[in-house]
Amino acid sequence: MRRIRTAVIIIALLACAVITGILLLFQPRTLKTTAGTPLTQVGEYEGPGGGTLYVTPSHRLVGAVTLPETPYGSSFIVVPMDGLTPDFEAMQSFFLGDAMVCDYLEQEDGYFLLVNEREKVVYRNADILDWCTLFWLDCTDGTMTTLDKMEAAGIPSFLESADGEVLLGWQGRDSAYINHYDSTTRQRTAIQPVEVRLTFATPLGGGQYLGFWRDYGGNFEESSLDVKKQLAWVDGEGNLLDSYPCDKDYHVTETCVVGDRGYALLYHAHRQRCRILTMNLDRENRKLVNVRCYTLPRIGNSKFTDYYDLVWNADAGLQLLFLSPYTWDSGASILGAATILDDGTNPPELELHTYWAPERCLPNGAFQQGGETFYQFSTGNKRVFFQ
C-alpha cells in the first residue's frame, strides 16, 4: 500500500508539473527591456485638482476639474498655454455638476463634449445603460448648449470627422448607432444603425477604423450578460470586416496604427496587469494577420506597473507612458516613456526612458510642440512636464 501511495503522489506531482508547464507555455511572453536616455524635468505648474488635464493639438489645456468656487461638482476648463505655462487668468470653465466626462472633440471655436449623467436605467438586473448628453461648448462666447441625449451602453466615442460632419458611435438597447452632426450648425443630421460600435478607434483612412468592440449580443435584460470583447476592423458603415477575440478578463484601452502595423494596449479588468497586441493589417483583403500578444513587464522592483497612452513620437517612434510605484500605497515611483522597438518579425522590446519621482505621478499624455515631444504627469494639483 505504501508503494502504491508513493506512486500515486509521484504521478500527481508529475501531472501538476506538466499542467503548469502547459499553462506557462501558452501564456503571453513578457517583453524584454533595455535602458534608454533618462527623462529630464523641463517645467511644472500648479492648477485645479480633482481631474486629469490634457494638452490638445491646438495647444490648449483641457479637462474636468474641481474648482474652488464650485466644490460640489466638476467643471470642464479650457486654458490657453504660453509655451509650457498655462494662462489661468484667461481660463474658461463650463460647470458640469455631478457628471463624468466621457469624451471630447476639439474644434477651432469650441468643443463637442460628451458626459455621463450618472442616472442609471436598470432593465431587470443589468445595470449597464446610462444617460449620456452631448454638449457644444462655445469658446467664443463661453456658452454651453445641449445638442443631443442618448441612452447608451458603455461609453460613446467620437470617430474621425469627415466632410464637415462629426460622427459619434454609441450602443443603444436595440442596436449600435453612428450619429451624424453638422460641424457648423451643430445639428444632428442622421442616426445610422450599424453592426458594430467601436471605442478607442483609430482611423485607417477610407472611412475604416480599428478599435475595441464590446459585443453585448443585443440582450440587455439578463442578470448575467455574456459580453464578447474583440479588437475589430470596421468600415465607415459600421460593418465588421475582421476581428480578433480578446481574453475575457482584458479590454482594449488604446489602439494605434503605423503604416500597416497595428498595436492595441490591453488592461486586465480586475488586476493591475497590462498586455499589448501587435499585428499586421492586410489592407487588400481587410484582414488582421500575424496577431501576437505580449505581457508588459513590471519595471524596477515595483509591485506593479501601469501603462498608458500609445504615443507616436516623431523622433523615437511609438511609445507607451508608464508608472511603476515601489509600494501599493502612495510613495516613490519610477515613471517615464517606453519606446516600442519592433521590426515586425521578432518579439518587440521596450527601451525605457525613466525618471525617479519621490511621489506617485500619473501620466496625462504626451504632446508635440515646436517639433519636440513633451510628457505630462500629475500628482494632486501639481503637473510636471518631462522631455
N, C-alpha and C positions, 0 to 999 in steps of 0.2 A: 504493500500500500504506500509505503514511504517513497519508493521509486516512482510509482505512478503519480503521486502528488508532486514530486520534484519535476517529473517530465511535463506535467500539466503547467506548472509555474514557468518552466523554461519556454514552452510553446506560447504561453500567454505573453511573456516578455518579448519574445521574437515577433509576435503578431503586433504588439504595441509599437515596437521599433519600426516594423515595416509600414504600418499605417501612418506613423509620424513622418517617416521618410517620404511616403507618397504625398501627404499633405504639404510638406515643405517643398516638394518638387514642383507642385502646381501653384505655389504662392508667387506673386509677382517679385521679380528681382529688385533688390534695393540698389538705387543708383549710387555710383561712386562719386566722391567729391575731391576737388583739388583747390588749393589756395590761390586766390587772385589778389589784385590790388585792394587794400582795405578802403572803406569809405571814409570820407572826412566830412565833418560838420561845417556847413557854409552859411547857416543862418537859422534864426528861430524867431518866434513871436508868441505873445500871449493873446488869447482870444476867448470867445464864449465857449462854455463847456457843454457836456451832455450829448455830444454828437460827433459825427465824422465829417470833416471838411475836405473837399477835393479842389484841385486847381484844374480848370477847364481848358480846352484848346484855345478859347478866346482870352485866356489869362485872367479869369475871374475866380475868386474863391467862393465856393457854394457848398451848402449842406444844411441839415436840420440841427439846430442847437437850442439850448435853453437860455433865454435872455434874462437879465436881472429884472427887467420891468414886467416880464410875463413868466414867473417861476413855475406856474402850474400848467404849462403847455409848451409845445415846441414851435419854433419859427424857422422858416426856410430863409436863409440870408444869402445875399449877393454882394460880394465885396470886390471892388477893383483892386488890382495889385500894381505896385511900382517896383519892378524887379522881383525880389523875394519878400517884399514888405507889403502886407495888406493895408489898404487905406480904410480903416474902420470908421473914420469920420464921414466917408461917402457911402457907407453901408446902407443897403435897402433890406428890409425884413418883411416877411409875409407870415402872419400868425396862422398856425395850423391847428392849435388846440391839442386834444388827445388823439392825434393821428400819426401814422407812421409813413414816412416817405418810401414808396416802392421803387420809383424810377423817375428820371427827369430827362428832358431833351432840350438842349440849348439851341436857341435861335439868336439872331443878331440883336433883336429888340426885346427878348424875354425868354421865358421857359414854359414848355409844357411840363406840368408836374402831376404825377400820379400818386395818390395817397390811399392808404387803407384806413377806413374809419373805425375799425375795430368793433363793428356791430356785427356779431356773428349771426348767421342764418343757419339753423340746425334742421336737417332733414333726418328724422329718426335720431340715430346716434352718430351720424357722420358730420363732424363739426369742421368742415373744410371750405365752406363758401363764405366769402366776406364781401361787404360793400366797398367798392373802390370808386373814387371820384377823380376825374381828370380836370385840372385847373389850367388856366392861362395866367401866368404872372408877367405883367407888362412892366418892363424896366424903364419905359419912357415916362410913365405917369404914376407908377407904383400901385396900380390896381390889380386885383385878383378876381378872376371871373371863372365861374363854374361852366365847363363845356359839356361834360358827359358823366354818366354814372352807370356802373355795371355790377352785377352780382357774379363774382369770379371765384374760381378755384385756383389756389396758388397765386402767384404774383404776376400780373400782366406786365408786358415789356414792350418797349418801342423797338421797331425794326428800322432798317435804313430808310431815310426819307428819299423819295424819288418823284420826279415830275411835279414838284410843287405840292406834294402830299406828305402827310405824317401818318405812319402806319403803326397801329397798336394791336399786338396779338394778345388774346386772352381766352381762358377756358370757361365757358358757361356751363349751366347744368345740363343742357341738351346738346351742345355742340361746342367746338372750338370756333373762334371768330378772328377776323382781322378787321378792325375799324379803320376807315379812311377819313382823314381830316384835311381840309384845305389849309395850307400853312399860312395863307394870307388872311382869310376871313376867320379862321379857327373853327369853322363849322364842320360837323360830321357830314360827309358826302355819301358814305356807303357802309354797310355792315355785311361782310363777306364770310359765309360759313366755310370752314376749311377742315381738312382731315387732321392736321397736326398743329398744335400751338407750342411754339418754342420759347424758352427762356435762355438768357446768356447767348444770344445768337450773334454769330459773326457773318457779315455779308461776304458772299463768294463772287459777286458780280452776276449780271444777267438775271437779277431777281431771285437768286438762290441763297440759302443760308445754312450754316452749320451751328447746331445748338443742342440744348438739353430738352428732351421731351418726357414729361411725366404723364404717362398714359393712364387715365383713370378708368378706361373702358366704358365711359358713358354712364356709369352707375354711381350715384351719389346717395342712395337710400339704404345702404347696408352699413351695419355697425362695424364691419371689418372689410376694408377695401383692398383688393389685390391690385396695387399700383405697380405698373411696369415702368422702369426707368431706363431711358435709352438716349444715346448720342444719335442725333438724327440729321440727315441731309434732306432739306425741303426746298421745293421750288416756290416761286412767287405766288402761286395759287394755294399754297398750304398743303400740297400733295407730297407724300412721303416718297423720296427717291431711294434712300438706303438708310439703314440704322445699325447700331451696334449696341447690344444689351449691356447695361452696367450692373455690377454686383448690387444685390438688393439693399445692401447696407450703405451704398455710396451714391452720391448725387453730384452732378457736374456744376461747378460754380463759375468756371471761366472757359471760354474757347478762343482759339487764335489760329489763324492760317497764314503761313508764309510761303508764297508760291503754291506748290501742290503738296505741301507738308502741313498737316493739321495737328493740333495739340488740344487737350482738354484736361483741366485741373479738377480732381475729384476729392470730395470731403466725405469722411465717414459720418453717418447720421447720428451716432451716439458716442463715439470716441474721438479723441484728437489724433486722427490719422489722415494722411493725405497720399494720394496717388496721382500719376499723370499718365494719360493715354497719348501715344504717338501713332500717326497713321499717314498714309499717302492717299491723295484724292485722285481717283481715276475720273477725270472730268469728261472724257469721251463717253464712258459707259455709266457715269454717275454712280460710282461705287466707292465705298471706303475699303481700302485694301491695306494689307500688312499692318493691321492694328495690333499694337503692343501695349501692355500695361506694366508700369513700374511703380514700386513703392518709393516715396520721397523720404530721405533719411532724416534721423534726428541729428542735429548739429551740436557739436561740443558735448558737454556732459549733461545736457538738459534732459528733463523727464519727457518732454515732447517738443515738437517743432511744428508751428503753424505756417502754412504757405498761403500767399495771397497774390492776386493780380498778375496775370500773364501780361508782360510789358514788352513792347518792341523798342529796343534801344538801337538807334541808327548806327552807333559805333560798335557796341558789343554784341548785338543780336537779341534773341529772345531771352527774357529774364523773368524770374519769379522773385517777389519780395517775401521775406520770411521773418519770423520772430521765434527765438529759441530761449525761453526763460530757464534759469537754473533751478527754480522751485515751482511747485504748483501754485502757490500764492504769489502775491506781488513781490518783486525783487529784481535783482540784476539780471540782465539778459544779453544775449547776442542777437543783433538784428542786422539786416542787410539785404543784398540782392544776389541772387544765384543765376549766373548765365548758363543757359542750357546749351551744352556743346553736343551737337547732333549732326552726324554725317549721313543719316538716313539708312545706314546699314548696321552699324554696331550699336549696342546699348548706349544711350546718351550718358554724359557725365555732367556734374554741376561744378562750375567754377565759382567759388564763394568770395564775395566782396563784403566783408563784415565790419561791424562796429560794436564795441563793448559799451553797453549803457548801464548806468547804476540803477535804473528803474525800468519797468516794463513799458515799452513804447510800441504802439500798434501801427502797422503800415496803413497809410492813407492813399497810396498810389504814387505813380511817377508821372512826370510831365516834361515836355520839351520847351526850352527857352533859349533863344539865341544859338541854336544848333547844339546845345548841351542838354544832358538828361539830369534831372534832379529827383530825389526821392523824399517824400514827406512822411514822417512818423509823428505820432502824438501820444501824450500822456496827460490826462486831465485837461486843463486849459492851455497847456504848453504844446506847441507844434514845432518840430525841428526839421530842417532841411539838410539832406546829405547829398554828396556828389561822388 
